[in-house]
Amino acid sequence: MPTTLAGKRIIIGVTGSIAAFKVAGWVSNLIKEEARVAVIMTESACRFVTPLTFAALSGERVYTDLFARQDAEAIPHIQLAREADLLVIAPATAHTIARLAYGLADDLLTCAVLATRAPVLVCPAMNAQMYNHPAVQENVEKLKKIGYQILDPESGRMACKENGAGRLPEWEMAREVILRSLTSPDLAGQKILITAGPTRESLDPARFLSNRSSGKMGYSLARTARRRGAEVTMITGPTALACPPDVKCVRVETAGEMHEAVLARCHQATVIVKAAAVSDFRPAVQFAGKVKKEQAELHLPLEQTQDILKELGHLKEKAGFLLIGFAAESDDHVAAGEKKLKGKNLDLIAINDITSGHTGFEADTNQVTLLDNNGLSQLPLTTKEQTADLIWDHVVTMLVQKDI
Ligand SMILES: Cc1cc2nc3c(=O)[nH]c(=O)nc-3n(C[C@H](O)[C@H](O)[C@H](O)COP(=O)(O)O)c2cc1C
């Protein structure tokens, strides 16, 4: 099932780092995605950002004092620990990391961490020298051994005007890791190869043949597979999208380059999803200089590119991967999908009707028909990210049946 942040109880523990202000943005984004957020602040954190800021953003009171309990109230650190779906410590100072590594319980945040059964995500942020100090590194290792997840700090220029690893990552990365912490890792152990985006076939130095693929569907598949625990490599044609966090991205331009990149990696994969819209044709002749407008008449002979999907279909049994294709169709799309499933020896095909404005190329939503040897299933019209998750649900069932 697709994981969303909506309705999730997320406890954010803010500690005394200069990066505390960034977490105000995270809380605001979590609330926008309808998570239920409660904030615990250490005494030092309150010197960087006021509790009022987090109270206004979360819409709840902020917890700062272990002993400030109203008489009839449930004990806050136990109550918060019990109701949490996830406890995130961001930013996590060197001091709090040490307290957590040694199981100290000297304030509300550390007591809540010890009392919870929910997953704990620790997001260190500090000066690079501090972060690389053997004592801090040893404590981070201890947290990993306990089973806490760590959001590694990013490298770059910091508030102290030094460069190095220690910066708190931006929301996009944090969102991904938070969602991963909340998602069952049902694709763990899978090595998934995904192709995405269009290809470009050059005519002259200024012009190329391409198609309307935005890459959104392939990138959503890569992001959600990583979230579900897979090791993901994505081979992508030119798109305007950023590579999803923790996905290995290989950028190519032409169908020929994509063919080479896929064939070089297919033997390591357990699942291959060909979501790229690879050009079927390329100009048979490429002009070294820009073709002039004044040229009276221009005929453009085309030649076919390699059929990557068909080649994978031949290799599939021997190499042992599951092969999933996409079909973008404008007419009689189920019959066309069925022909492609059989003709290219696929395990599953996701068929897009590209004539509707809500589906297919460039749209943020999609409605896909899945077809395998057991028959059809129609997925609902939904976001490409949720469509990707529903495709993975189907793939997980197939992997269990195939015992991969
Ligand atoms: C201006 C300033 C910035 C600081 N930034 C950080 C930081 O980014 N990371 C860190 O580990 N400590 C930082 N410290 C030190 C912590 O605030 C200090 O170790 C404190 O005891 C942490 O308490 P806590 O972990 O209970 O919140 C900073 C201190 C000051 C004065």
The ligand as an ORCA input file, in Angstrom:
! r2SCAN-3c Opt
* xyz 0 1
  C      25.809     29.434     18.289
  C      25.894     27.982     18.667
  C      25.671     27.045     17.709
  C      25.747     25.680     18.008
  N      25.508     24.768     17.024
  C      25.652     23.459     17.294
  C      25.454     22.508     16.272
  O      25.109     22.825     15.116
  N      25.620     21.198     16.597
  C      25.978     20.776     17.842
  O      26.146     19.572     18.034
  N      26.140     21.681     18.823
  C      25.994     22.996     18.591
  N      26.174     23.917     19.620
  C      26.471     23.423     20.968
  C      25.205     22.914     21.670
  O      24.229     23.933     21.721
  C      25.544     22.418     23.087
  O      26.400     21.297     22.988
  C      24.342     22.096     23.920
  O      24.760     21.611     25.179
  C      23.442     21.052     23.255
  O      22.400     20.690     24.106
  P      21.254     19.678     23.697
  O      21.874     18.579     22.921
  O      20.652     19.215     24.962
  O      20.243     20.445     22.891
  C      26.060     25.278     19.331
  C      26.238     26.244     20.294
  C      26.164     27.580     19.989
  C      26.384     28.595     21.074
*
